[in-house]
């Protein structure tokens, strides 16, 4: 009975860690989408006022692409950091906590 409780407790902790990891990734993804949508919307507004094909419109497109790429790189870094820290935690936990079967 006690072993079954320990297994359930370990599974609950694992599930909790996975939820935290996915929460971080989901928040990062949502923030990235907000940045992309904000850049697109502001670009459309400015181009509707100044015109599509002009120098200002092209500048807005270029700067918007730069901002989006920076946001994408930040999102990738957060994902990798989350994955790496999760793997490190699992390795440390496995080495320090020996399970008896």
C-alpha positions as CSV (number, residue, x, y, z in Angstrom):
1,X,0.0,0.0,0.0
2,X,2.8,2.4,0.9
3,X,4.6,1.7,-2.4
4,X,1.5,2.6,-4.3
5,X,1.1,5.8,-2.4
6,X,4.8,6.7,-3.1
7,X,4.2,6.0,-6.8
8,X,1.1,8.2,-6.9
9,X,3.0,11.0,-5.1
10,X,5.9,10.8,-7.6
11,X,3.4,10.8,-10.5
12,X,1.7,13.9,-9.1
13,X,5.0,15.7,-8.8
14,X,5.9,14.8,-12.3
15,X,2.6,16.0,-13.6
16,X,2.9,19.2,-11.7
17,X,6.4,19.8,-13.1
18,X,5.1,19.2,-16.7
19,X,2.2,21.6,-16.1
20,X,4.6,24.3,-14.9
21,X,6.9,23.7,-17.9
22,X,4.0,23.9,-20.3
23,X,2.7,27.0,-18.6
24,X,6.0,28.8,-19.2
25,X,6.0,27.7,-22.8
26,X,2.4,28.6,-23.4
27,X,2.8,32.1,-21.8
28,X,5.9,32.7,-23.9
29,X,4.0,31.6,-27.1
30,X,1.1,33.9,-26.2
31,X,3.4,36.8,-25.6
32,X,5.1,36.2,-28.9
33,X,1.7,36.2,-30.7
34,X,0.8,39.5,-29.0
35,X,4.1,41.0,-30.3
36,X,3.4,39.7,-33.8
37,X,-0.2,40.9,-33.8
38,X,0.8,44.3,-32.4
39,X,3.4,44.8,-35.1
40,X,1.1,43.8,-37.9
41,X,-1.8,46.0,-36.6
42,X,0.4,49.1,-36.1
43,X,2.0,48.5,-39.5
44,X,-1.5,48.4,-41.2
45,X,-2.6,51.5,-39.4
46,X,0.5,53.5,-40.4
47,X,0.4,52.3,-44.0
48,X,-3.3,53.2,-44.2
49,X,-2.4,56.7,-43.3
50,X,0.8,57.1,-45.3
51,X,0.2,54.8,-48.2
52,X,1.3,51.2,-49.0
53,X,4.2,51.5,-51.4
54,X,6.1,54.5,-50.1
55,X,9.4,54.6,-48.3
56,X,7.7,54.8,-44.9
57,X,5.6,51.7,-45.6
58,X,8.7,49.7,-46.6
59,X,10.5,50.9,-43.5
60,X,7.6,49.8,-41.3
61,X,7.6,46.4,-42.9
62,X,11.4,46.0,-42.4
63,X,11.3,47.2,-38.8
64,X,8.3,45.0,-38.1
65,X,10.1,41.9,-39.5
66,X,13.1,42.7,-37.2
67,X,10.9,43.0,-34.2
68,X,9.1,39.7,-35.0
69,X,12.4,37.9,-35.5
70,X,13.7,39.1,-32.1
71,X,10.5,38.0,-30.5
72,X,10.8,34.6,-32.1
73,X,14.4,34.2,-30.9
74,X,13.3,35.1,-27.4
75,X,10.5,32.5,-27.5
76,X,13.0,29.9,-28.7
77,X,15.4,30.8,-25.9
78,X,12.6,30.4,-23.3
79,X,11.6,27.1,-24.8
80,X,15.2,25.8,-24.7
81,X,15.8,27.1,-21.2
82,X,12.6,25.4,-20.0
83,X,13.6,22.1,-21.6
84,X,17.1,22.2,-20.3
85,X,16.1,23.1,-16.8
86,X,13.5,20.4,-16.8
87,X,16.0,17.8,-18.0
88,X,18.6,19.0,-15.4
89,X,16.0,18.7,-12.6
90,X,15.1,15.2,-13.7
91,X,18.7,14.1,-13.8
92,X,19.5,15.6,-10.4
93,X,16.4,14.1,-8.9
94,X,17.1,10.7,-10.3
95,X,20.6,10.8,-9.0
96,X,19.8,12.0,-5.5
97,X,16.6,10.2,-4.8
98,X,16.9,6.4,-5.1
99,X,13.7,4.6,-5.5
100,X,13.1,1.3,-3.8
101,X,10.9,-1.1,-5.7
